[in-house]
Amino acid sequence: MRSSLWFLVVLLAGSPASAFAAQVAGTAAAQVPAPASDVPVPGRPAINSPIPLLDPADTDVVMSESFMRAHPDLQYRLRGLGALQRGEDSQGADYLRMAARYADKLSQAFLAQLYWTGQGLPLDRALGYVWMDLAAERATPMLLADREKYWAALDEQERARALREGKAIYAEYGDKVAQPRLEAAMRRALKDDLRARGSNRSSQLEMCVGDWRIVDAHLICKRTVSSERYYQDRYWKPAAYWQWQEQQMRVPREDIQVGSPVQVKKGG
């Protein structure tokens, strides 16, 4: 049996790289509810799973507070997963919806599952399908397969309502509007960051990404990375960033340990 959201909690969930990440993510493992039909869902996620295709040396970059501020898709996804882990289901759904506005397909897929199961949101299988359809917008194979499972489980009335209500959700959260929204946020953050740092991207410049304090008006930083590593194209240039995101969603499932899937029959 296959996990519907096999990669969902892997990216930016539970890495010990920064106090910021620990603050928003929490420490308890999320318990994913059983669905209302024959649609597979993951069991208890492995919160300490590695980030796919991420050089360990880049973990401090991606999990730093400055990086998260510049990437609201990842920041709100992490906050949403953290809230769910703490049992704050409604808050978790709100954060995931915020991440979804920035074209985060994993958050959109998790919202689909929350609607499908009624965790943190009113149980609504039609909307669950709409969100999974949106998550599969880029034709990611695993999400396309899950979308078809959702569709097959709907009755005719649910299908009709999904088609009606999907238009408004696509208008707000589809890639056509959501990707430019994130790209604008990244550009603003990068511009402000470079202005503050004197536009210096030299590989010789060490940047503080965590465990810092001020002593006698001097910054004491225990965790630094080179600016060359921090400003890699895949983290800041839109085309490279979307490619990086897509590569992670296509990592083979067996390479990402997120726990055993659970298959629950309708009415079970």
N, C-alpha and C positions, 0 to 999 in steps of 0.2 A: 504493500500500500504506500501511496505517495503523499507527502505533506503538501497541502495547498499553498502554504506560504513558507516554503522551506528555507528561504533566505531572509525572512522578514526581520528577525531580531538580530541578525548577524552584523549588519552595517551600523556602526556607532551605537551599539547597545552593550553597556557594561564594561567597556575597556577601562582599566585602572589608570589610564594615562594622565588624567587630570582631576583635580578636585571638582572642577565645574561639571565634568561628566558624571562623577559620582553623586553630586548634589541633585542633578535633574533626573538621573536614571534610577536611583535607589538600588537596593541590593537583592530584594526578594525576586524569585523567578515568577514570571507571569503564568497563570493557569488559563489556557485557552478553553472556552466552553465548547460543549458538543453542539454540532449543528442540528437544525430541525429536519434535515433530510440526508440522503445518501451522498453528502459532499464531504470529502476528507478534510480534516484540519490537523495541525500539529498538536502534539502533546505538550509536555512541559519543555519550553525552549531552553537551550543551553546558552545562558546569558553571557558566558565568558568565551564564546566562540571567536575565532580570529576573524578579522575583516578581510574578505576576499580581495586578492590582487593588491593588497596594501603592503608595501615594504614596512617591516617593523619600525624602521627608522622614521617613517612618516606618521606613525601613530600619534606622537606628540603634536604634530602639526594639525592633523584632522580633529583631534579632540581638544584643541586649545580653545579658550573662550573667544579670542579674537576671530578665529576661523569660523566658529559657530555663529557669531554675530553676522558674519558676511555670507553665511549659507543658511538662511532660515528654513529651507527644506529639511536639512539634516538636524538643525537645532530643534525644531518643533516635533520631528519624528522621535528624536531621543527623549524629549520631554513627554511626549504621548506614551511611549513605551514605559517610561519610568512611572508615570501615573497609573498605568494599567498594572504594573508590577506591585504597586502599593495598594491596589484595590480601589483606586479612584477612577472608576470606569468612565463616568461622565466627563471628568476633566481630561482623561486620556483621549476620548473621542474628540473633544474640542481641539486639543493640540494636534491630533492627526489631521483634522480638517484644515487647520492652519498650514500644516506641511503640504497638504494636498493642493492648496492654492498656489504653491510654488513648484508644481509639476512633479511632486514626489510620488512616483508610481507605487512604491512599497506602502506608503501611508494610505494611498487610495485603495490598495488591495486589502489592507487591514480594516479600513472602514467598511468595505464590502462584507468582510467576515463579521464585524460587529453588528451590522444591520441584519445579517443572515441569522445570527444567533440571539440577537437582542441583548447583547452585553454593552451596557453604557448608552445604548440607543434603543428606541422602540423597535421591536422585531418587525422587519419589513423586508421580505424576500425580494420584492420587485426592486427596491432601492439597492439591496445587496447586489443584485445583478447589474444594475446601472453602474455602480462603483467598480465592480470587477471588470465590466466592459471598458470603462475608462482606464483602469489600471493596465489593461491589455492593449491600449491604444497604439503602442509602438511594436506590436506583434511579438512580444516576448513569449517564446514557446510555452513555458510553464503557465503563464498567466492566461494565454489563449486557451489552454486545456482546461483551466479552472473555470474560465468564463463559460465554456461549453457545458461543463457539468452543472453550473448554476442554471443556465438556460433550460437544460433538459429537466431540471427539477421543478420548474415553474408551471403553474396551470395557465390556462388561456387568459384569464382575467389578469393575472399577475404579469404576463407577458405584454398585454396591451398597455397596462399602466406603466411598465418599465419603458416602453417605447415613447409614451407621452411625456413622462417626467424626465427622461434622459436628456432632452434638448436643453433644458435650463441648467442642468449640472454641467454638461459639456461647455455651455456658454461661459461658465464661471471658472471651471477647473480643467478644461481641455488644454492640450499642449499649445494650441494656437494662441491662447492668452496667458497661460500659466508659465510657459518657458520664458517669454519676454519679461514677465514680472520678476522671475528669479534673476535673470541676466542683468536687469537694471539694478537690483539690490546688490549683486556681486560687483558691478562696476562702481557703484557709489562707495561701497566699503573699501574696495581696492584703491580708489582715488584718495579717500580720506586716510587710509593706512599709509600710502606712499608719501602723502603730504606730511604726515606726522613723523615719518622716518627719513625725510629729506630725499625722497625718490631714489633711495639707494637700494639696489637689488644685488649688490656685489656678493659673490659667494663667500667673501671673507667676513661679511657682516654676520654676527651671531645675534639671533633674535630670541628674546625670552618668551617661552610658551607655557610656563607654569612654575609653581613653587618659588614665588618671589616675595621679597619683603623690602621695606625701606629702612636703612640703617644710617643715621647721621646724614640724611639727605642723599644717600647713594642707594641705587637699586642693587640688591643682592638677588641673583637669580640662579637657581639650582638646575633648571632644565632649559636648555637652549637648542636651537637648530639653526642651520645656515639659512640665509635669506634665499639662496638658490633653491634649497629644498622646499622652503615655505611657499615660494612663488612659482612652483611648477605649473606649466600650462594646464595640465589636467585638472587643477584645482581652481583656476581663475579664468581661463579662456572658454567661452561658452561651448564651442564645438567640441573641444577636447574634454570638457567636463561632462557633457552628455554622453560622449563615447565611453568615458570611464564608468559612469553610472550603468550604462547598458552592459558593459563587460562584466560587472559584478553580478547583474541579474542573470547572466548566462553561465556562471560558474557551475560545473556539475554538482548536483545535489550531494553526491557522496563525499565531496570535498568540504562540505559545510555541515557540521554537526549541530542540529537544532532540536534534537529529541525525536522520539518515535511518533509517527502519525497515528491518529485515532480515527477509525471508521465507525460511524454511528448510523444505524438504519433509521428511516423516518418513523417517528413515534417511539423510538427506543430510548 
